[in-house]
């Protein structure tokens, strides 16, 4: 008889005899039911994979949208008085509406609207989640990047333009690389926040890490192990991401000293 079989046999015998079950036996029994029985740990692993898919796809989309919105808004703000571009002004208004609406409404409400209204009837739940989180992240990333661009000395732009470069090459080659170093900590926090917020995709039925824990709890009637288990997984992943971001930041600082 294996270890887990002996634990189950002991637990069943004590429960049948209506005797007090030792704490360690109870915990081992709950752990077995929540993670070991039926290879349920594989379900958690699959759910974590879904969580990572949403996070990575949403971050990529969010950064792309964030850069576009930040460049439009920064370009508009840096225009000289009396030389306003009406086309740029129009897109600036659109970008302001986008960031205001997205940042002013709950993420869960946005997800429900996207799934049950805009894409009603779709079966691509994962795609809807990626798109929704990407659009949401883009609004926050846009403000982060805009702040980073505005923190770069305006003389950098003037120096680039004086060398004959147009606005786009100066932004791409001079301003944005410097801004990235300034905003990296904030982008790292956005990544961590995005990873944790993906747990709300359970409201549209997507089986992520949190949804797996809910399903296991419904089958075993044990809430402690599944929920504390995924809490530990989230914590470990966040700690690893924080550690990796710290290494990246230190390398950037070292490159500045060379």
Backbone as CSV, one residue per row, in Angstrom:
resi,resn,N_x,N_y,N_z,CA_x,CA_y,CA_z,C_x,C_y,C_z
1,UNK,0.844,-1.189,0.000,0.000,0.000,0.000,0.886,1.248,0.000
2,UNK,0.604,2.174,-0.897,1.380,3.388,-0.994,1.059,4.367,0.118
3,UNK,1.803,5.490,0.119,1.641,6.482,1.178,0.237,7.067,1.185
4,UNK,-0.220,7.522,0.026,-1.518,8.181,-0.022,-2.653,7.191,0.237
5,UNK,-2.480,5.941,-0.196,-3.508,4.928,0.082,-3.618,4.662,1.578
6,UNK,-2.467,4.671,2.253,-2.491,4.440,3.707,-3.150,5.608,4.440
7,UNK,-2.919,6.826,3.950,-3.560,7.995,4.552,-5.069,7.912,4.389
8,UNK,-5.514,7.553,3.183,-6.950,7.441,2.918,-7.567,6.337,3.767
9,UNK,-6.846,5.207,3.914,-7.358,4.092,4.711,-7.476,4.489,6.182
10,UNK,-6.479,5.209,6.685,-6.503,5.663,8.081,-7.639,6.645,8.305
11,UNK,-7.797,7.589,7.378,-8.858,8.586,7.486,-10.225,7.917,7.476
12,UNK,-10.431,6.954,6.567,-11.714,6.270,6.459,-12.011,5.462,7.715
13,UNK,-10.981,4.789,8.254,-11.171,3.984,9.453,-11.553,4.849,10.653
14,UNK,-10.864,5.964,10.822,-11.167,6.855,11.938,-12.559,7.466,11.797
15,UNK,-12.916,7.812,10.567,-14.229,8.413,10.359,-15.337,7.391,10.566
16,UNK,-15.103,6.145,10.135,-16.100,5.081,10.336,-16.296,4.798,11.817
17,UNK,-15.190,4.809,12.551,-15.258,4.548,13.998,-15.694,5.779,14.775
18,UNK,-15.953,6.902,14.058,-16.370,8.157,14.671,-15.386,8.634,15.734
19,UNK,-14.111,8.433,15.441,-13.053,8.891,16.337,-12.505,10.236,15.841
20,UNK,-11.845,10.942,16.739,-11.253,12.229,16.385,-10.127,12.020,15.372
21,UNK,-10.185,12.789,14.288,-9.174,12.659,13.242,-8.043,13.639,13.527
22,UNK,-6.804,13.142,13.681,-5.675,14.037,13.941,-5.548,15.108,12.850
23,UNK,-5.052,16.248,13.257,-4.965,17.379,12.331,-4.128,17.050,11.099
24,UNK,-2.986,16.375,11.313,-2.105,16.096,10.169,-2.738,15.097,9.203
25,UNK,-3.535,14.162,9.733,-4.235,13.213,8.866,-5.290,13.937,8.033
26,UNK,-6.008,14.861,8.676,-7.032,15.630,7.975,-6.418,16.470,6.856
27,UNK,-5.286,17.117,7.155,-4.639,17.962,6.158,-4.101,17.142,4.990
28,UNK,-3.495,15.994,5.312,-2.979,15.133,4.248,-4.103,14.580,3.386
29,UNK,-5.231,14.243,4.024,-6.395,13.754,3.284,-6.942,14.837,2.353
30,UNK,-7.056,16.070,2.865,-7.550,17.177,2.049,-6.601,17.473,0.887
31,UNK,-5.291,17.407,1.166,-4.303,17.642,0.110,-4.409,16.575,-0.969
32,UNK,-4.588,15.327,-0.543,-4.718,14.223,-1.499,-5.922,14.423,-2.404
33,UNK,-7.047,14.782,-1.804,-8.260,14.963,-2.598,-8.158,16.164,-3.535
34,UNK,-7.464,17.198,-3.102,-7.413,18.434,-3.891,-6.358,18.428,-4.983
35,UNK,-5.279,17.663,-4.787,-4.169,17.740,-5.736,-3.726,16.399,-6.321
36,UNK,-3.819,15.332,-5.572,-3.238,14.057,-5.998,-4.259,13.147,-6.665
37,UNK,-5.420,12.991,-6.056,-6.431,12.065,-6.564,-6.827,12.411,-8.007
38,UNK,-6.778,11.422,-8.867,-7.138,11.632,-10.263,-6.195,12.569,-11.000
39,UNK,-4.962,12.682,-10.503,-3.976,13.599,-11.111,-4.541,15.005,-11.277
40,UNK,-5.198,15.491,-10.224,-5.821,16.816,-10.310,-4.807,17.940,-10.406
41,UNK,-3.575,17.660,-10.030,-2.547,18.689,-10.145,-2.346,19.096,-11.606
42,UNK,-2.649,18.172,-12.528,-2.540,18.500,-13.946,-3.570,19.557,-14.350
43,UNK,-4.731,19.545,-13.695,-5.757,20.555,-13.974,-5.266,21.943,-13.557
44,UNK,-4.605,22.000,-12.397,-4.048,23.276,-11.945,-2.979,23.770,-12.931
45,UNK,-2.158,22.832,-13.406,-1.097,23.198,-14.343,-1.686,23.732,-15.644
46,UNK,-2.743,23.084,-16.128,-3.407,23.544,-17.343,-4.047,24.922,-17.125
47,UNK,-4.662,25.103,-15.961,-5.258,26.400,-15.645,-4.219,27.496,-15.561
48,UNK,-3.043,27.178,-15.000,-1.959,28.165,-14.925,-1.476,28.528,-16.322
49,UNK,-1.453,27.541,-17.218,-1.063,27.813,-18.598,-2.021,28.795,-19.259
50,UNK,-3.311,28.619,-19.013,-4.309,29.554,-19.552,-4.102,30.955,-18.987
51,UNK,-3.822,31.034,-17.700,-3.563,32.324,-17.062,-2.372,33.030,-17.698
52,UNK,-1.305,32.274,-17.957,-0.120,32.854,-18.594,-0.423,33.298,-20.024
53,UNK,-1.205,32.520,-20.750,-1.563,32.897,-22.120,-2.279,34.246,-22.143
54,UNK,-3.252,34.399,-21.254,-4.006,35.655,-21.202,-3.086,36.808,-20.826
55,UNK,-2.234,36.587,-19.830,-1.355,37.649,-19.344,-0.383,38.113,-20.423
56,UNK,0.276,37.172,-21.078,1.287,37.521,-22.080,0.647,38.204,-23.287
57,UNK,-0.455,37.615,-23.794,-1.125,38.207,-24.958,-1.656,39.597,-24.634
58,UNK,-2.249,39.749,-23.451,-2.799,41.042,-23.055,-1.695,42.075,-22.877
59,UNK,-0.558,41.659,-22.346,0.549,42.596,-22.149,1.101,43.079,-23.493
60,UNK,1.249,42.160,-24.436,1.752,42.550,-25.764,0.795,43.542,-26.421
61,UNK,-0.499,43.197,-26.414,-1.489,44.101,-26.996,-1.534,45.425,-26.239
62,UNK,-1.442,45.352,-24.911,-1.476,46.568,-24.097,-0.307,47.487,-24.377
63,UNK,0.885,46.919,-24.567,2.071,47.739,-24.852,1.940,48.399,-26.223
64,UNK,1.440,47.631,-27.212,1.266,48.201,-28.555,0.274,49.363,-28.519
65,UNK,-0.887,49.118,-27.901,-1.884,50.185,-27.788,-1.353,51.349,-26.958
66,UNK,-0.660,51.021,-25.883,-0.131,52.057,-24.999,0.854,52.968,-25.696
67,UNK,1.739,52.396,-26.511,2.720,53.210,-27.239,2.018,54.125,-28.231
68,UNK,1.046,53.560,-28.972,0.327,54.367,-29.965,-0.406,55.545,-29.308
69,UNK,-1.138,55.244,-28.230,-1.893,56.290,-27.547,-0.953,57.310,-26.920
70,UNK,0.124,56.837,-26.310,1.066,57.754,-25.661,1.736,58.672,-26.667
71,UNK,2.111,58.133,-27.826,2.755,58.956,-28.852,1.789,60.022,-29.376
72,UNK,0.531,59.629,-29.605,-0.461,60.597,-30.091,-0.668,61.718,-29.081
73,UNK,-0.858,61.348,-27.822,-1.132,62.360,-26.802,0.090,63.238,-26.537
74,UNK,1.267,62.619,-26.540,2.485,63.406,-26.309,2.744,64.357,-27.477
75,UNK,2.543,63.864,-28.701,2.740,64.708,-29.883,1.793,65.900,-29.851
76,UNK,0.571,65.653,-29.436,-0.408,66.751,-29.353,0.001,67.768,-28.287
77,UNK,0.436,67.270,-27.134,0.799,68.184,-26.044,2.050,68.994,-26.353
78,UNK,2.926,68.446,-27.205,4.182,69.124,-27.492,4.107,70.063,-28.695
79,UNK,2.906,70.205,-29.270,2.743,71.131,-30.392,2.911,72.582,-29.919
80,UNK,3.440,73.386,-30.782,3.610,74.795,-30.453,2.269,75.515,-30.550
81,UNK,2.104,76.530,-29.719,0.869,77.315,-29.717,0.699,78.000,-31.077
82,UNK,-0.489,77.876,-31.650,-0.769,78.485,-32.941,-0.459,77.585,-34.117
83,UNK,0.129,76.388,-33.839,0.460,75.461,-34.923,-0.143,74.082,-34.627
84,UNK,-1.398,74.090,-34.175,-2.089,72.857,-33.828,-2.538,72.106,-35.085
85,UNK,-2.307,70.809,-35.079,-2.744,69.947,-36.179,-4.137,69.422,-35.860
86,UNK,-5.165,69.762,-36.661,-6.530,69.333,-36.347,-6.705,67.813,-36.385
87,UNK,-5.997,67.145,-37.288,-6.094,65.676,-37.360,-5.535,65.052,-36.085
88,UNK,-4.386,65.558,-35.659,-3.784,65.068,-34.418,-4.679,65.381,-33.232
89,UNK,-5.326,66.528,-33.268,-6.247,66.895,-32.199,-7.427,65.950,-32.119
90,UNK,-7.929,65.520,-33.288,-9.050,64.569,-33.322,-8.651,63.246,-32.687
91,UNK,-7.495,62.732,-33.093,-7.042,61.455,-32.528,-6.703,61.583,-31.045
92,UNK,-6.259,62.752,-30.634,-5.981,62.976,-29.219,-7.262,62.887,-28.388
93,UNK,-8.364,63.425,-28.922,-9.652,63.337,-28.232,-10.095,61.881,-28.121
94,UNK,-9.933,61.125,-29.200,-10.293,59.699,-29.183,-9.478,58.962,-28.117
95,UNK,-8.194,59.254,-28.065,-7.317,58.590,-27.083,-7.697,58.962,-25.654
96,UNK,-8.069,60.217,-25.436,-8.475,60.660,-24.097,-9.775,59.969,-23.675
97,UNK,-10.705,59.834,-24.612,-11.961,59.130,-24.306,-11.669,57.665,-23.963
98,UNK,-10.802,57.056,-24.747,-10.423,55.653,-24.518,-9.832,55.439,-23.126
99,UNK,-8.844,56.244,-22.771,-8.211,56.070,-21.464,-9.158,56.407,-20.322
100,UNK,-10.012,57.408,-20.509,-10.958,57.797,-19.452,-11.985,56.707,-19.196
101,UNK,-12.563,56.173,-20.284,-13.597,55.140,-20.140,-13.010,53.857,-19.563
102,UNK,-11.881,53.414,-20.088,-11.289,52.152,-19.641,-10.816,52.243,-18.192
103,UNK,-10.174,53.342,-17.836,-9.666,53.481,-16.471,-10.773,53.814,-15.476
104,UNK,-11.913,54.271,-15.985,-13.005,54.669,-15.091,-14.071,53.621,-14.873
105,UNK,-13.936,52.456,-15.518,-14.914,51.382,-15.345,-14.222,50.109,-14.868
106,UNK,-14.919,49.274,-14.098,-14.298,48.053,-13.564,-13.919,47.060,-14.665
107,UNK,-12.837,46.362,-14.431,-12.363,45.366,-15.384,-13.404,44.273,-15.611
108,UNK,-14.070,43.854,-14.558,-15.065,42.795,-14.685,-16.236,43.231,-15.565
109,UNK,-16.658,44.481,-15.403,-17.760,44.991,-16.225,-17.347,45.020,-17.693
110,UNK,-16.118,45.438,-17.972,-15.623,45.443,-19.349,-15.619,44.030,-19.935
111,UNK,-15.209,43.061,-19.138,-15.167,41.678,-19.595,-16.566,41.147,-19.885
112,UNK,-17.522,41.480,-19.020,-18.901,41.037,-19.226,-19.509,41.664,-20.478
113,UNK,-19.228,42.944,-20.705,-19.746,43.624,-21.893,-19.154,43.018,-23.163
114,UNK,-17.858,42.764,-23.143,-17.197,42.195,-24.316,-17.743,40.807,-24.642
115,UNK,-17.962,39.994,-23.600,-18.346,38.599,-23.842,-19.843,38.437,-24.111
116,UNK,-20.669,39.140,-23.331,-22.113,38.933,-23.442,-22.818,39.931,-24.363
117,UNK,-22.125,41.019,-24.752,-22.758,42.031,-25.601,-22.061,42.135,-26.953
118,UNK,-20.794,42.551,-26.935,-20.083,42.799,-28.192,-19.810,41.507,-28.951
119,UNK,-19.355,40.485,-28.247,-19.078,39.199,-28.885,-20.057,38.133,-28.393
120,UNK,-21.304,38.496,-28.296,-22.327,37.572,-27.808,-22.401,36.338,-28.708
121,UNK,-22.400,35.176,-28.063,-22.526,33.928,-28.805,-21.210,33.326,-29.264
122,UNK,-20.119,34.036,-29.071,-18.834,33.488,-29.499,-18.403,32.321,-28.617
123,UNK,-17.653,31.411,-29.201,-17.109,30.288,-28.439,-15.640,30.494,-28.082
124,UNK,-15.062,31.533,-28.650,-13.651,31.805,-28.399,-13.502,32.624,-27.113
125,UNK,-13.747,31.976,-25.996,-13.674,32.656,-24.703,-12.272,33.173,-24.422
126,UNK,-11.278,32.373,-24.763,-9.900,32.767,-24.512,-9.542,34.026,-25.297
127,UNK,-9.956,34.087,-26.559,-9.671,35.255,-27.382,-10.322,36.514,-26.841
128,UNK,-11.565,36.384,-26.378,-12.266,37.536,-25.804,-11.535,38.035,-24.559
129,UNK,-11.085,37.095,-23.723,-10.366,37.474,-22.508,-9.058,38.195,-22.844
130,UNK,-8.316,37.656,-23.808,-7.058,38.298,-24.217,-7.295,39.708,-24.734
131,UNK,-8.305,39.851,-25.592,-8.602,41.161,-26.179,-9.039,42.159,-25.115
132,UNK,-9.907,41.718,-24.218,-10.416,42.613,-23.177,-9.306,43.076,-22.241
133,UNK,-8.493,42.138,-21.797,-7.402,42.504,-20.894,-6.356,43.350,-21.612
134,UNK,-6.146,43.081,-22.906,-5.201,43.890,-23.665,-5.666,45.329,-23.802
135,UNK,-6.956,45.510,-24.107,-7.518,46.863,-24.229,-7.455,47.581,-22.887
136,UNK,-7.770,46.874,-21.827,-7.710,47.467,-20.490,-6.286,47.855,-20.117
137,UNK,-5.359,46.949,-20.376,-3.964,47.227,-20.041,-3.416,48.385,-20.854
138,UNK,-3.860,48.500,-22.124,-3.372,49.562,-22.985,-3.623,50.951,-22.426
139,UNK,-4.766,51.136,-21.769,-5.087,52.447,-21.206,-4.112,52.827,-20.095
140,UNK,-3.751,51.851,-19.271,-2.825,52.129,-18.173,-1.390,52.264,-18.681
141,UNK,-1.022,51.390,-19.624,0.323,51.464,-20.185,0.526,52.788,-20.914
142,UNK,-0.538,53.286,-21.576,-0.437,54.555,-22.294,-0.045,55.691,-21.355
143,UNK,-0.680,55.743,-20.196,-0.355,56.808,-19.240,1.037,56.619,-18.661
144,UNK,1.445,55.362,-18.477,2.793,55.085,-17.967,3.836,55.556,-18.974
145,UNK,3.636,55.184,-20.248,4.596,55.550,-21.291,4.585,57.057,-21.529
146,UNK,3.400,57.659,-21.514,3.315,59.112,-21.710,4.096,59.841,-20.630
147,UNK,3.955,59.371,-19.390,4.719,59.982,-18.309,6.219,59.804,-18.505
148,UNK,6.611,58.615,-19.013,8.026,58.377,-19.261,8.567,59.249,-20.374
149,UNK,7.789,59.432,-21.434,8.221,60.280,-22.553,8.350,61.737,-22.100
150,UNK,7.371,62.196,-21.319,7.405,63.582,-20.858,8.554,63.820,-19.878
151,UNK,9.045,62.730,-19.246,10.153,62.891,-18.294,11.501,63.042,-18.984
152,UNK,11.564,62.698,-20.286,12.819,62.859,-21.033,13.032,64.334,-21.351
153,UNK,14.250,64.786,-21.206,14.591,66.198,-21.457,14.136,66.617,-22.861
154,UNK,13.322,67.663,-22.984,12.880,68.131,-24.309,14.038,68.455,-25.244
155,UNK,15.201,68.728,-24.668,16.369,69.018,-25.495,16.776,67.843,-26.356
156,UNK,16.416,66.617,-25.932,16.730,65.426,-26.720,15.985,65.470,-28.051
157,UNK,14.725,65.853,-28.003,13.923,65.966,-29.223,14.483,67.068,-30.119
158,UNK,14.802,68.208,-29.529,15.321,69.332,-30.314,16.663,68.987,-30.946
159,UNK,17.493,68.239,-30.215,18.805,67.852,-30.752,18.638,66.923,-31.949
160,UNK,17.687,65.971,-31.818,17.439,65.048,-32.918,16.899,65.753,-34.151
161,UNK,15.976,66.673,-33.931,15.404,67.404,-35.055,16.441,68.309,-35.717
162,UNK,17.373,68.841,-34.922,18.416,69.711,-35.474,19.388,68.946,-36.362
163,UNK,19.442,67.624,-36.163,20.302,66.785,-37.003,19.615,66.374,-38.298
164,UNK,18.380,66.826,-38.487,17.663,66.540,-39.718,16.734,65.355,-39.643
165,UNK,16.583,64.794,-38.451,15.692,63.644,-38.290,14.248,64.121,-38.141
166,UNK,13.321,63.340,-38.668,11.903,63.673,-38.502,11.433,63.220,-37.125
167,UNK,10.168,63.517,-36.820,9.641,63.252,-35.476,9.684,61.768,-35.131
168,UNK,9.230,60.908,-36.051,9.128,59.468,-35.756,10.494,58.841,-35.463
169,UNK,11.532,59.054,-36.298,12.845,58.479,-35.970,13.409,58.969,-34.640
170,UNK,13.175,60.242,-34.327,13.670,60.765,-33.050,12.990,60.046,-31.888
171,UNK,11.667,59.867,-31.996,10.943,59.160,-30.940,11.421,57.713,-30.830
172,UNK,11.593,57.056,-31.966,11.952,55.635,-31.990,13.372,55.387,-31.517
173,UNK,14.312,56.226,-31.952,15.726,55.966,-31.693,16.288,56.677,-30.468
174,UNK,15.655,57.783,-30.059,16.242,58.583,-28.980,15.351,58.655,-27.746
175,UNK,14.098,59.087,-27.930,13.245,59.382,-26.783,12.710,58.113,-26.124
176,UNK,12.064,57.245,-26.905,11.430,56.054,-26.318,12.425,55.137,-25.614
177,UNK,13.635,54.854,-26.169,14.590,54.025,-25.419,14.931,54.590,-24.041
178,UNK,15.035,55.927,-23.943,15.308,56.545,-22.640,14.085,56.456,-21.735
179,UNK,12.909,56.616,-22.334,11.684,56.555,-21.541,11.465,55.161,-20.967
180,UNK,11.829,54.128,-21.748,11.626,52.745,-21.294,12.362,52.498,-19.980
181,UNK,13.572,53.030,-19.868,14.338,52.837,-18.637,13.644,53.498,-17.442
182,UNK,12.985,54.617,-17.695,12.297,55.326,-16.609,11.010,54.636,-16.187
183,UNK,10.345,53.983,-17.137,9.022,53.427,-16.846,9.052,51.926,-16.573
184,UNK,10.226,51.312,-16.637,10.295,49.852,-16.457,9.676,49.380,-15.151
185,UNK,9.962,50.039,-14.002,9.319,49.577,-12.752,7.800,49.623,-12.826
186,UNK,7.247,50.688,-13.423,5.790,50.797,-13.541,5.231,49.739,-14.481
187,UNK,5.942,49.428,-15.563,5.510,48.375,-16.479,5.554,47.014,-15.799
188,UNK,6.565,46.830,-14.948,6.646,45.580,-14.193,5.464,45.419,-13.261
189,UNK,5.074,46.504,-12.614,3.900,46.456,-11.739,2.627,46.173,-12.533
190,UNK,2.542,46.722,-13.743,1.388,46.464,-14.602,1.320,44.984,-14.985
191,UNK,2.463,44.382,-15.277,2.506,42.950,-15.595,2.017,42.114,-14.423
192,UNK,2.479,42.436,-13.225,2.076,41.685,-12.038,0.595,41.870,-11.762
193,UNK,0.114,43.101,-11.882,-1.312,43.368,-11.675,-2.157,42.624,-12.695
194,UNK,-1.715,42.621,-13.928,-2.437,41.936,-15.007,-2.508,40.443,-14.730
195,UNK,-1.413,39.866,-14.283,-1.384,38.430,-13.978,-2.393,38.071,-12.897
196,UNK,-2.478,38.895,-11.869,-3.417,38.607,-10.771,-4.862,38.859,-11.170
197,UNK,-5.095,39.891,-11.982,-6.460,40.242,-12.355,-7.110,39.230,-13.297
198,UNK,-6.291,38.392,-13.935,-6.867,37.405,-14.856,-7.783,36.417,-14.144
199,UNK,-7.739,36.386,-12.829,-8.590,35.451,-12.079,-10.072,35.722,-12.290
200,UNK,-10.431,36.927,-12.760,-11.854,37.239,-12.925,-12.442,36.640,-14.200
201,UNK,-11.617,35.992,-15.026,-12.169,35.386,-16.250,-13.104,34.227,-15.922
202,UNK,-13.147,33.840,-14.667,-14.087,32.788,-14.260,-15.535,33.204,-14.511
203,UNK,-15.808,34.524,-14.546,-17.189,34.987,-14.724,-17.717,34.688,-16.121
204,UNK,-16.824,34.430,-17.091,-17.283,34.072,-18.432,-17.034,32.595,-18.720
205,UNK,-16.703,31.851,-17.667,-16.581,30.402,-17.792,-15.243,29.896,-18.281
206,UNK,-14.251,30.754,-18.416,-12.939,30.314,-18.872,-12.224,29.572,-17.746
207,UNK,-11.661,28.423,-18.062,-11.033,27.579,-17.044,-9.574,27.997,-16.871
208,UNK,-9.351,28.952,-15.985,-8.001,29.352,-15.629,-7.654,28.736,-14.277
209,UNK,-6.606,29.229,-13.657,-6.162,28.664,-12.382,-7.230,28.778,-11.305
210,UNK,-7.877,29.929,-11.217,-8.906,30.138,-10.196,-10.129,29.267,-10.446
211,UNK,-10.531,29.155,-11.706,-11.690,28.329,-12.049,-11.444,26.867,-11.697
212,UNK,-10.225,26.388,-11.905,-9.887,25.009,-11.545,-10.079,24.788,-10.054
213,UNK,-9.609,25.738,-9.242,-9.766,25.617,-7.784,-11.234,25.569,-7.394
214,UNK,-12.058,26.385,-8.043,-13.499,26.385,-7.762,-14.111,25.036,-8.124
215,UNK,-13.702,24.475,-9.258,-14.228,23.173,-9.683,-13.811,22.060,-8.733
216,UNK,-12.551,22.090,-8.302,-12.069,21.072,-7.359,-12.796,21.198,-6.029
217,UNK,-13.020,22.433,-5.588,-13.742,22.643,-4.325,-15.171,22.106,-4.408
218,UNK,-15.797,22.256,-5.576,-17.162,21.769,-5.754,-17.222,20.239,-5.740
219,UNK,-16.156,19.599,-6.183,-16.131,18.132,-6.218,-15.786,17.524,-4.863
220,UNK,-14.863,18.161,-4.154,-14.346,17.574,-2.908,-14.974,18.173,-1.650
221,UNK,-15.660,19.310,-1.791,-16.214,20.049,-0.649,-15.113,20.487,0.318
222,UNK,-13.897,20.618,-0.219,-12.766,21.089,0.565,-12.313,22.423,-0.019
223,UNK,-12.440,23.491,0.743,-12.097,24.827,0.235,-10.682,25.255,0.605
224,UNK,-10.185,24.751,1.733,-8.897,25.215,2.251,-7.750,24.951,1.280
225,UNK,-7.584,23.708,0.886,-6.444,23.333,0.051,-6.478,23.943,-1.348
226,UNK,-7.602,23.861,-2.072,-7.597,24.447,-3.423,-7.312,25.943,-3.440
227,UNK,-7.968,26.694,-2.543,-7.832,28.145,-2.590,-6.502,28.625,-2.011
228,UNK,-6.052,27.990,-0.937,-4.732,28.341,-0.419,-3.650,27.885,-1.388
229,UNK,-3.917,26.790,-2.091,-2.953,26.293,-3.069,-2.744,27.279,-4.207
230,UNK,-3.844,27.788,-4.780,-3.677,28.741,-5.890,-3.151,30.075,-5.388
231,UNK,-3.480,30.435,-4.149,-2.922,31.669,-3.580,-1.397,31.560,-3.509
232,UNK,-0.918,30.368,-3.123,0.527,30.142,-3.059,1.146,30.196,-4.449
233,UNK,0.449,29.638,-5.443,0.960,29.667,-6.822,1.072,31.110,-7.314
234,UNK,0.009,31.896,-7.105,0.052,33.310,-7.502,1.207,34.029,-6.820
235,UNK,1.388,33.782,-5.523,2.446,34.443,-4.767,3.824,34.081,-5.307
236,UNK,4.044,32.794,-5.581,5.342,32.346,-6.084,5.639,32.963,-7.448
237,UNK,4.643,32.968,-8.338,4.839,33.541,-9.673,5.154,35.036,-9.577
238,UNK,4.436,35.753,-8.721,4.682,37.191,-8.552,6.089,37.433,-8.008
239,UNK,6.519,36.602,-7.061,7.869,36.746,-6.516,8.927,36.497,-7.588
240,UNK,8.699,35.496,-8.430,9.650,35.200,-9.510,9.695,36.353,-10.507
241,UNK,8.524,36.876,-10.885,8.474,38.003,-11.813,9.177,39.229,-11.230
242,UNK,8.956,39.484,-9.944,9.610,40.612,-9.276,11.122,40.445,-9.285
243,UNK,11.579,39.229,-9.045,13.016,38.929,-9.052,13.619,39.143,-10.441
244,UNK,12.941,38.656,-11.476,13.432,38.804,-12.848,13.461,40.275,-13.266
245,UNK,12.429,41.019,-12.892,12.394,42.447,-13.213,13.513,43.200,-12.503
246,UNK,13.800,42.779,-11.267,14.895,43.401,-10.526,16.234,43.179,-11.213
247,UNK,16.450,41.963,-11.722,17.689,41.660,-12.453,17.785,42.516,-13.709
248,UNK,16.671,42.639,-14.440,16.652,43.427,-15.667,16.956,44.896,-15.388
249,UNK,16.377,45.430,-14.322,16.607,46.830,-13.962,18.070,47.063,-13.601
250,UNK,18.668,46.125,-12.864,20.073,46.279,-12.483,20.985,46.267,-13.709
251,UNK,20.647,45.421,-14.684,21.456,45.381,-15.908,21.337,46.684,-16.696
252,UNK,20.130,47.263,-16.705,19.955,48.545,-17.386,20.772,49.629,-16.711
253,UNK,20.789,49.613,-15.375,21.566,50.621,-14.640,23.056,50.445,-14.902
254,UNK,23.511,49.187,-15.011,24.918,48.944,-15.289,25.294,49.436,-16.677
255,UNK,24.366,49.272,-17.639,24.643,49.743,-19.008,24.745,51.260,-19.055
256,UNK,24.043,51.953,-18.161,24.105,53.420,-18.123,25.467,53.915,-17.638
257,UNK,26.138,53.083,-16.815,27.415,53.497,-16.241,28.582,53.290,-17.193
258,UNK,28.345,52.505,-18.267,29.438,52.225,-19.189,29.720,53.406,-20.112
